[in-house]
Amino acid sequence: MEPVAEHQQQLRSLRDFLLVYNRLTELCFRHCVSNLNYRLLTGREESCLDACAGKLLRANHRLVSAYVALMPAIVQRRGQAAREGPGAPPDPRGDPSAGGAGT
């Protein structure tokens, strides 16, 4: 991979991470913090934030794991479609919505 392309990929990865982090922070803050009159969080707010962040991080890890597991099949299907040309009918075995053997 070229240094420029690699740098752009790293920037995209950082941007994606920051978007997820910011969204997680906003969701958990709105859900858990109810009193802004004090500098410190209450014990209840802290435990709520811990549980909320943990739950969202576990969900994110599961989504990423599923994406990583499915990506090789998607790339293979795209490569096969590119080799067969634009006029070739799609293979229903590789399309989960078609109900073929790929599901």
Rosetta silent file (secondary structure, phi, psi, omega in degrees, C-alpha in Angstrom):
SEQUENCE: MEPVAEHQQQLRSLRDFLLVYNRLTELCFRHCVSNLNYRLLTGREESCLDACAGKLLRANHRLVSAYVALMPAIVQRRGQAAREGPGAPPDPRGDPSAGGAGT
SCORE:     score description
SCORE:     0.000 S_00000001
   1 L     0.000  137.902  179.200    0.000    0.000    0.000 S_00000001
   2 L   -64.758  150.932  177.737    1.288    3.470   -0.870 S_00000001
   3 H   -59.462  -37.215 -179.710    2.276    5.738    2.020 S_00000001
   4 H   -68.169  -45.446  179.783   -0.370    8.298    1.018 S_00000001
   5 H   -65.175  -39.532  178.423   -3.127    5.692    0.774 S_00000001
   6 H   -64.237  -41.295  178.581   -2.022    4.136    4.069 S_00000001
   7 H   -63.800  -42.060  178.507   -2.079    7.554    5.753 S_00000001
   8 H   -63.810  -39.749  177.757   -5.572    8.234    4.397 S_00000001
   9 H   -63.882  -40.917  177.837   -6.753    4.836    5.686 S_00000001
  10 H   -63.574  -40.280  177.998   -5.321    5.627    9.117 S_00000001
  11 H   -65.038  -39.906  177.352   -7.106    8.978    9.129 S_00000001
  12 H   -64.095  -41.546  178.631  -10.394    7.280    8.183 S_00000001
  13 H   -63.323  -43.520  178.261   -9.918    4.737   10.965 S_00000001
  14 H   -63.333  -43.249  179.027   -9.216    7.486   13.494 S_00000001
  15 H   -61.074  -44.719  178.948  -12.242    9.444   12.296 S_00000001
  16 H   -61.678  -43.968  178.236  -14.469    6.357   12.607 S_00000001
  17 H   -60.489  -45.813 -178.669  -13.149    5.656   16.108 S_00000001
  18 H   -65.628  -36.213  176.525  -13.761    9.248   17.217 S_00000001
  19 H   -63.385  -45.032  178.388  -17.285    9.213   15.807 S_00000001
  20 H   -63.593  -45.430 -179.465  -18.106    6.022   17.737 S_00000001
  21 H   -61.225  -45.732 -179.417  -16.478    7.375   20.906 S_00000001
  22 H   -65.056  -40.416  179.018  -18.321   10.703   20.699 S_00000001
  23 H   -65.451  -43.769  177.966  -21.654    9.023   20.037 S_00000001
  24 H   -59.782  -46.957 -179.124  -21.121    6.598   22.937 S_00000001
  25 H   -60.599  -45.867 -179.241  -20.197    9.472   25.258 S_00000001
  26 H   -63.894  -46.811 -179.245  -23.238   11.512   24.259 S_00000001
  27 H   -60.878  -48.123 -177.513  -25.691    8.613   24.581 S_00000001
  28 H   -68.615  -38.136  178.507  -24.421    7.495   27.977 S_00000001
  29 H   -62.197  -48.538 -179.750  -24.189   11.041   29.333 S_00000001
  30 H   -62.358  -35.220 -178.249  -27.765   11.842   28.340 S_00000001
  31 H   -75.448  -36.765 -167.838  -28.994    8.543   29.770 S_00000001
  32 H  -105.307  -30.706 -173.507  -27.095    8.575   33.054 S_00000001
  33 L   -97.669  119.454 -176.082  -26.312   12.123   34.179 S_00000001
  34 L  -117.902  -15.760 -175.674  -29.301   13.997   35.515 S_00000001
  35 L  -127.195  113.204 -178.825  -27.872   16.564   37.935 S_00000001
  36 L  -100.311   17.006 -177.612  -25.318   19.117   36.761 S_00000001
  37 L   -83.405   -6.930 -176.913  -25.255   21.065   40.034 S_00000001
  38 L  -125.755  152.916  179.383  -22.165   19.252   41.358 S_00000001
  39 L   -70.083  -36.207 -174.556  -18.604   18.832   40.097 S_00000001
  40 L  -101.337  154.459  175.582  -18.498   15.107   40.796 S_00000001
  41 L   -78.284  150.574  173.173  -20.738   12.309   39.610 S_00000001
  42 L   -77.266  165.421  177.809  -22.886   10.487   42.101 S_00000001
  43 H   -60.086  -39.069  179.440  -22.260    6.788   42.683 S_00000001
  44 H   -64.408  -43.208  179.299  -25.432    5.962   40.800 S_00000001
  45 H   -64.177  -42.386  179.295  -24.351    8.069   37.808 S_00000001
  46 H   -61.659  -46.311 -179.184  -20.898    6.462   37.756 S_00000001
  47 H   -67.170  -35.295  176.677  -22.258    2.926   37.816 S_00000001
  48 H   -63.899  -44.213  179.548  -24.805    3.819   35.129 S_00000001
  49 H   -64.095  -41.726  177.575  -22.051    5.265   32.918 S_00000001
  50 H   -60.381  -46.368 -179.282  -19.868    2.190   33.433 S_00000001
  51 H   -66.324  -42.850 -178.822  -22.715   -0.139   32.515 S_00000001
  52 H   -63.025  -50.121 -178.796  -23.808    1.981   29.549 S_00000001
  53 H   -63.346  -41.968  178.964  -20.320    2.322   28.077 S_00000001
  54 H   -61.353  -43.482 -179.677  -19.592   -1.368   28.615 S_00000001
  55 H   -63.078  -45.293 -179.146  -22.804   -2.397   26.915 S_00000001
  56 H   -68.751  -36.522  177.437  -22.198   -0.167   23.893 S_00000001
  57 H   -66.717  -41.368  177.245  -18.558   -1.254   23.573 S_00000001
  58 H   -62.761  -41.279  178.243  -19.522   -4.936   23.680 S_00000001
  59 H   -63.689  -41.923  178.630  -22.164   -4.304   21.012 S_00000001
  60 H   -63.411  -42.322  178.500  -19.625   -2.453   18.871 S_00000001
  61 H   -62.732  -39.499  178.257  -17.110   -5.299   19.217 S_00000001
  62 H   -64.666  -41.547  178.608  -19.757   -7.817   18.152 S_00000001
  63 H   -64.068  -44.127  179.529  -20.629   -5.721   15.086 S_00000001
  64 H   -64.056  -41.406  178.804  -16.984   -5.330   14.102 S_00000001
  65 H   -61.918  -42.459  178.145  -16.385   -9.069   14.557 S_00000001
  66 H   -64.276  -41.052  179.211  -19.363   -9.886   12.340 S_00000001
  67 H   -62.063  -46.653 -179.604  -18.139   -7.392    9.731 S_00000001
  68 H   -62.862  -37.952 -179.955  -14.628   -8.888    9.740 S_00000001
  69 H   -69.456  -35.056 -177.591  -16.084  -12.398    9.410 S_00000001
  70 H   -85.674  -22.142 -173.449  -18.325  -11.440    6.477 S_00000001
  71 H   -58.101  -44.113  179.373  -15.873   -9.228    4.609 S_00000001
  72 H   -57.473  -40.905  179.533  -13.908  -12.002    2.802 S_00000001
  73 H   -66.353  -38.535  179.358  -17.127  -13.416    1.305 S_00000001
  74 H   -65.851  -44.538  179.081  -18.259   -9.951    0.210 S_00000001
  75 H   -63.283  -40.454  179.181  -14.897   -9.216   -1.420 S_00000001
  76 H   -63.021  -44.950  178.817  -14.954  -12.602   -3.141 S_00000001
  77 H   -61.521  -42.807  179.564  -18.468  -11.977   -4.511 S_00000001
  78 H   -64.641  -41.328  178.153  -17.488   -8.529   -5.779 S_00000001
  79 H   -63.377  -41.558  178.929  -14.373   -9.927   -7.433 S_00000001
  80 H   -65.362  -42.168  179.035  -16.362  -12.698   -9.078 S_00000001
  81 H   -63.924  -38.007  179.268  -18.979  -10.223  -10.295 S_00000001
  82 H   -67.679  -37.997  179.157  -16.229   -7.988  -11.713 S_00000001
  83 H   -68.895  -36.449 -177.734  -14.635  -10.946  -13.535 S_00000001
  84 H   -76.578  -20.179  177.513  -17.980  -12.077  -14.984 S_00000001
  85 L    95.949  166.045 -175.372  -18.762   -8.614  -16.288 S_00000001
  86 L   -70.364  -21.517 -177.027  -21.707   -6.251  -15.874 S_00000001
  87 L   -88.560   -7.272 -176.693  -24.130   -8.305  -18.004 S_00000001
  88 L   -75.953  141.166  177.858  -23.815  -11.537  -16.016 S_00000001
  89 L   -69.783  146.282  179.246  -26.723  -12.496  -13.742 S_00000001
  90 L   -67.884  149.694  178.886  -25.916  -12.407  -10.013 S_00000001
  91 L   -83.257  112.310 -176.420  -25.225  -15.691   -8.226 S_00000001
  92 H   -67.938  -17.295  179.173  -28.139  -16.215   -5.765 S_00000001
  93 H   -66.902  -29.020 -177.669  -26.011  -18.552   -3.615 S_00000001
  94 H   -92.060   -3.031 -177.941  -23.904  -15.625   -2.407 S_00000001
  95 L  -105.083  110.917 -178.773  -26.824  -13.328   -1.656 S_00000001
  96 H   -59.103  -28.512 -178.653  -28.356  -13.850    1.818 S_00000001
  97 H   -74.966  -16.247 -179.094  -31.548  -12.059    0.749 S_00000001
  98 H   -83.946  -10.560  177.504  -32.075  -14.603   -2.031 S_00000001
  99 L    75.567   20.641 -178.845  -32.421  -17.459    0.454 S_00000001
 100 L   -82.062 -163.082 -175.868  -29.758  -19.556   -1.274 S_00000001
 101 L   -70.428  -14.322 -178.127  -27.108  -21.813    0.206 S_00000001
 102 L   -76.806   -2.178 -177.222  -25.046  -18.821    1.401 S_00000001
 103 L   -94.251    0.000    0.000  -27.418  -18.164    4.312 S_00000001
